[in-house]
Amino acid sequence: MTVSLSQKCIAEFFGTFVLVFMGCGSAVLAGAHVGFLGIAFAFGLSVLAMVYAIGHISGCHINPAITISMLAHGKISGKDAGAYIVSQIAGAIVGSAVLYFIAQGKADYAIAVNGLGQNGVEGGSPDHYSLISGLVAEIVLTAIFLIVVHGSTSKNNSNGAFAGLAIGLALTLIHIVGIPVTGVSVNPARSIGPALFVGGAALSHLWVFIVGPIVGGLLGGFIWKLYDNK
């Protein structure tokens, strides 16, 4: 089956939309009911579902850090990578916009108080971790995530049919550990969408959630290549 770049971009847009709307939505709309553990599973299940829904179309990156890491290892062209990243950011923005619209239907909702599932450090961190702690956490967590992504989708892996399960569960695990620190990004698009609506510290600290995941993604790809270089 021949898939055009436009079809891949639509898939990446939709997949990122679902990730942001469902993942951040679990925090904004259902956080009081499901807690951190429920939010962690919402992000993991969103990726798991999208891997099987759009993976055969675009590879289901839905994350600029993954796309950049794939580009660094020659798994995607520069042209496609650029188009993927634009589509992912657009999907995240639209997902955040729809979530914001729904959240406003609750009388006591205020974006300045309740937020939009944005990531943060210092005062914006759920447990008030420092900027340095947040940056290091994002680098390390993204590196771990990309090792799983590269490893589970490698042509040397005979269990490739279960890649979606491994990737989804890995993201869940990362959120279980990392939500108290930054709310967990490991995905620049996921952070850009909510930050544009929330503004303030979410926007001024946005660089942490762009630089951290990109560095972590490249690091994770490098570590994977050290042992899976056939």
N, C-alpha and C positions, 0 to 999 in steps of 0.2 A: 504493500500500500504506500503510495506516494503522498506525503503530507507537506503542504505548503507552509512557508514561514508565517503567513497570516493565520493559518489554522493553529499553528504552535503558539503564536502570541495570544490568540483567543483563549486557548487552554491555560496558558500561564496567567492571564488576567483572571479568569474564572477561579482557578485553583487558589491564587493569592487572595482573591475576594473572600472565598470560603474560609481560608485559614484565619484571616483577620476578623471577619464578621463572627465566626463561631468561637474562635479562641478568645479574642478580646470581649466578645459578647458574653462569654461565660463569666468573665470577671465583672462586667458592668451590669448585666441583667440578672445573673444568677449567682454571683459571688457570695452573697450572704447566705445562700442555701447550700452551695456545694463546697465552699472553702477552697484553699490552695490546691488540695488534691484533685478536686473536681475540675479546676481550671487547668491543671497539668494534663489531665486526661482529655480535656476538650481540645487542646492544641495537638496532642499526639494523635487522637482519633481523626481530627481534621486532615492531617497529613496522610495518615493511613488510608482514609477514604479516597483522597485525591490521587494518591499513587495509583490506585486501581481504576480510577475514573478517567484520568488524563495521562497517565504514565506512558501509554502506548502512542500518544500523540506528541507530547513535548518532552517526555522524560520526567515531568513533574518536578521541576526545580523549585518553583514558587518562592524563590529566595535568591537575591543577588549574590550572597556569599557562596552559595552552591554553584551558581552560574560562573562566577569569576574563578572559582577553584577548578571547575570543569574546563574552562578556557585555558587556564595555566597548564593543564595536562593534555591539551589537544583534543578534548572530547566534544568541543563545540567551536564553531568558527567565531571570529570577532564580530562579524555582521549579525549572526544569530544571537550572540551574547548580548549585544547592545539592544536589540529588539526585545529580547526576553526581559532585560532589566527594566526597560521603559514600561512594558506590559505589567510586570510584577508591581512596580510602584503605583501604576494607575489602578490596578486591582485593589491594592491596599488602601488607597485614598477613597475609592468608591465604597469599599467595605466599611471603612470608618464612617463615611458620610451616612450610609444607611443605618448603621448602628446608632449614630448620634441622633438621627431622626426618630428612631424607635424609642430610645432612652428618654427623649423629651416628652414622651407620652405619660410619664410618671410625674405626678404633680410636684414632688419634692426633689426631683433630679436637678442638679446644677453641675455643669461640666467642670467648674472651678473646684467643686467639692468632691464629686463622685468620679471625675475623670472619664477617660475613654479607653482604659486598658493600656495607657501609655507606659513606656519604660522610664526608669529614673534612677538617679544616684543621689546621695546625700539626703536632702529633705524629700526627694521624690522616690527614694528607695523604700520599699515596704517596711524594712527593718533598719533603715537609716545607715546603710553601708556607705563608705567613702567612695569618691570618684575613682580612686586607684583600685580599690577592691572590685568595684563594678566593672572597670575596664579589663582587669585581669580575669575576672569571672567570665566575661563575654568571650574573651580570646580562648580560654581553656575549654569552655563548654561548646563553643563552635568547632574547635579543633576535634573534640571527641565526636561531635555530630557528623562532621565531614569524614572522619575515618570510617564511621558506620556507613555513610552514604556511598563512599567510594568502594569500600570493601564488599558491601552487600550487592552492589550492582556490577562488580567486576566480572569480566568474562572468565576469570579463573575460579569464580565461585559457583559451585555446582548446585547451590541452593538459591539461585537467583529468583525463583518464583516467590520466595518468602521475603524478598527485599522490602516490600512495603510494610510488612509486619515489623521487621527489624528497625526500619527507619522511624515508624510511628512510635514504637515503644521506646526507642532511644530518645526521641524528643520529649516523651512523657517523663522519662527518668531525669532528663536535664531540667525540666520545669519543676519537678518535685524538689530538686536540690537548689535550683537557682532563683525561684520566684521571690524568696525573702530578700535576695540581694539586689536585683534590678527589675524584677518582674519578668525577666528573661526575654531577650530579643533573639540572639543568634541569627538574625534576619533583618537587614537594614530596611527592607520594604515594610515589614510588620511594625517597625518603629516609626518610620516616616509618616505613615497614614494617620495614626492617632495624634502624633505630635503637632501636625499642621493645624488640627482643630483645637487642641488644648493650649498650645502656645506656651509662653513663659519658660519655666525651667525645663519642661519637656522638649522645647525647641532648642534652648541654649545648650543642653547636654546631649542633643541628638547625635553629635559627632562621635560620642562614645559608642553608640549603637550602629554606627556606620563603619568606623575604623576597627572596632573590636571584632565584629563578625567577619569582616574581610580578611584581617590578619589571621584570625583563628581558622578561617576556611582554607587559606593558603598553607598554613602550618599543618592542618589536618591532612591535606592532600599530600604534602611533603612526607609526613610520617607514614602514610599509607603506602606511598611509592617506595619507601625503604624496604618493605618486606613483600610487596606484591608488584614486582617489576618485570614479570615475564611478558 
